[in-house]
Amino acid sequence: MASRYTPEEKVKLARDPGRPGTADFIEHLFTDFFEQRGDRLCREDGSILGGIARFHGRPVTVIGHRKGKTLEENLRCNFGMPGPEGYRKAQRLMRQAEKFGRPIFTFVDTPGAYPGKEAEERGQGEAIAQCLALMSTLEVPVISVITGEGNSGGALALAVANRVLMLEHAVYAVLSPEGFASILWKDSARSGEACGVMKLTAQDLRRSGIVQGVLREPEGGAHTDWEATYRTVDAALRKELAALDKHRGSLAQQRYQLFRAMGQGLSPAGKEEP
């Protein structure tokens, strides 16, 4: 799927505050959503939104990063940067989904996990690692959609899935372009150059086997036509869930094989990806 946008322009599109976020997808794609809060250890983290819902009548669990559309909302959600409490809440919901056999949908849109001293003191790294370990063992279908920017382990913590999909102008990388430029060239002003080096676009990642599907966006980006975006994501989720339902009992192994093949340009079956 060719694109007329440069990687730097895609980063700007991915960060556009007008793009639909997790709360918007939940409102328009799911019914009977019941939010669950708190990690049962410390506190509620507003940057992770999750709960039980119905997807076309079927009980599911939905979890995602939450940003705001205004400064006030962003402050309440810590600009979409979860602390350890958010990832522990996500684990709680995943274990519950496994217990009751509910498929899990995750929506990824974060600049990264919160890097503050207090988050590290409360076990940020351990919480992310536990998320990765737990998602690796789940025997229910897990489908992740990267809707905006997905940076660092803070994004990967919700994306160890049987199917990882990306909106056409979303980005997914080990860290932000600014951070990459600061580390590699000691100059964050070269972030635009970094965008091209990092291979962070949906098209680059599909070619290397990191993601399994790229979902088309309306002309100008997802924020220009929310309804069209919802229809595209809804159709993709239904298709992928139906396919995964045929592999019940082997989903953890399928997920393992998928991640073992990532970055090699090969599918788990060993065939060249288109």
N, C-alpha and C positions, 0 to 999 in steps of 0.2 A: 504494500500500500504506500505509494509515493506521497510526499508531502511538499507543499510549496512553502512551508515555514522552515526557517533555520532552527537548529537546536536552541539557540538563545531565545528566539521568539517563542518557541514551544514552552520554555521555562516560564516566560512571562504569562502565557496563556494558562499554564497549569496553576499559577499563583493568583489568577484573577479572582478577586473576592466575590464576583458575581456568579461563579460556577456553582452548580448544585453540590451541596455537601451531604454528609451522612444523614443528617436529620431530614433533609429534603427527599432523599431517596427512600428513607423509611416511610415518610408520609405518603408518597405517591406510588410506591411499589408494593407496600405491605399493608395489611389490615390488622386491627386488634392489637396494636403494639402496646406492650406493657413494659415500661422501662424498669430496669433493676439497677440499683445504685449501691455504691460502697464496696470496699474490698474485704470487709469483716475483720480487718486488722487495724486500720488507721483512720481512713476518711474517704469521702467521695471525691473523685477526680472528674471534673466536668469535661476534660478533653477526650475522654472515651465515653461514647454513648452506646448502650447495649441493652438488650432485653429479648423478650419472647414476642413473636408475631406470627401472622399467617401469610403464607405466600401462595396465592391462588387456592386458598382454603387449607393449605398444609401447614402444620405447626413447624416453625423454624426458630433458630436463634440468629439475631442480627447484632453485629458489633462493628463499630467504626470510630475513626478519629473524628473529632468535632472541632471545627473552627467557628468563628463568628463572622457575621456580615458587617458588623459595626465595631468601633473601638471598644465599646462597653462589652459586647458579646465576646470579642477576642480576649479581653482581660479575664472574663469569667471562665473561658475555656483555655486560658494560658496559651493562646495563639496556636492551638492544636498540638501542643508539645506535652505529652503525658508524663506524669511522674510514676514511680513504682506502684502507687495505689491504682492507677488506671490499668496497668498491665495485670495486676493481681485481680482486679474486678473482671477483666477479660477472661482470665483463667477460670474464675469461679463460674462464669456463664458457659464456658466451653465444657467444663466438667459436667455441668447440669445438662447440657445438650447431649453429651455422650451417654449419660445415665438414661435419658428418656428417648434416645434415638432420633434426635432432631438434627436435620442438616444445619450447617453453619454458613452464613454469608458474612463476609467482612468487607468493609469499605475503607480504603487506605488513602489518607490525605494529610500528611504531616511533614513539617520541616525537619523533624527528628524528635527523639525523646528529649525531655527537658534536661539540660546539662548542669543545672545548678547544684551547689554544694549540698543543700538540704536533700535533694533527690538522691544523690550518691550516698549520703549518710543513711537514708532509709532503704537502701538496697536496690538502686536503679538497675545496675548490671545484672544482679541476680534475678530480678523480676522479669527482665527481657529474656534472659536465658531460660527461665522456667516456662515462659510462653512458647519459645521455640521447641523445647523438649516436649511439652504437652501436645502441641499441634502435630508434632511428628508421629504421635502414637494414636491419634483419634481414629476411630473406625466408623465415623459418620462422614458423609460428604462435606467437604470444605471448599468453598468457592470464594476467591478474593477478587475484588475489583479495585484497581488503582485509579482513582478518579481525578486527582490533582497532582500534587508532588508527593513522592514517596521516598524519603531520605533516611538512610542509615538503619541501624537496628531497630529504631523506633517504628519504622515502617515494616520491616521484615517480621517483627514480632506478631503481626496480624496477617501475614501473607505466606505462611507455610501451608499451602493449600494444594488440593488435587488439581485445581485449575486456577491459574493466575491470569486475569484479564486486565487490559488497560484501555482506558479511553484514548482516542487517537492522539490527543495533544497533552496527555499526562506524561510525567517523567518519573523515573525510578533509578536511584543511584545510591552508592555507598555513603555519600554525604552531599551537601549542597555545593553548587559550583563555586560559591564564594569561599567555602572551606577548602575545597580542592585547590583553588588558585593560591590560597594563603599557605597551604602546606607545600605544594610543588614549586611555586615561584615566589613565595613570600610576598605576594601582592594580590590582595583580594579584588583589585580593580580589573584584573584579567579574567574575571568570572565568565565573561562572554566567550573568550577563547576556550576556557575550560569546558563550556557546554558542548563544544564540538569534539573535544578530546575524550570526554567521559562515556560516550555512547549511551546516553541516558534516555533517548526517545523510545517510544513504543515500537517503532519500526526497527530500530537497532536491536532492541531486546527480543523482539519476535524472531529476528534472524538468528540470534545466538541461542535461542531456546530458553531464555529466562522467563518469558511469558508465553502463554498458549493461545492468546487471541487478542486482536486489536479491534476495538469497537469504534466505528465511525462517529464523528461528531458533526453537528450542523455546520454549515459554512460560517467561519469566524470563531468557532469554538462552542463548547457546551453551554456557555452562559448566554448565547444568543437565542437559543430555542430549547428551553428546559423540557418541554413535552416531547420533542423528538428524541432528546437524550434519554428520557425515561423509557420510551418505547424500545429503543435500541438495547438498553441495559436489561430491561424486563425480558425481552426475547432471548438474549444471550444467557441469562440466568436459568430460564426455563429449559433451554436446550442442554446446557451443561449439567443441570441437576438430573434430567432424564437419562443422560448418558452415564452419570456416576451411579445412579440407582441400579444399574446392571452389574455393578462391581462390588456390591455389598459383601463384606467379609474379607476383602482384599484391599481396602482403600488405604490403609496405612502403608502397605507394601508398594502400592501404586505411587503414593506420594513420595516414598523413599527413592524409588527408581527415577521419578521425575526430577528430583533435586540432584541426584547423582549425575544425571545427564546434562544438567544446566551448564551453559557456557561452552559446550562442546559442539553446538550446532546440530545436535542429534536429539531425536525423540527418545523416550525410554525404550522403544522397540529397536533403536539403533538405526533408524532411517533418517536421511537428511531432511531437515525442515525446509518448507518452501520459503 
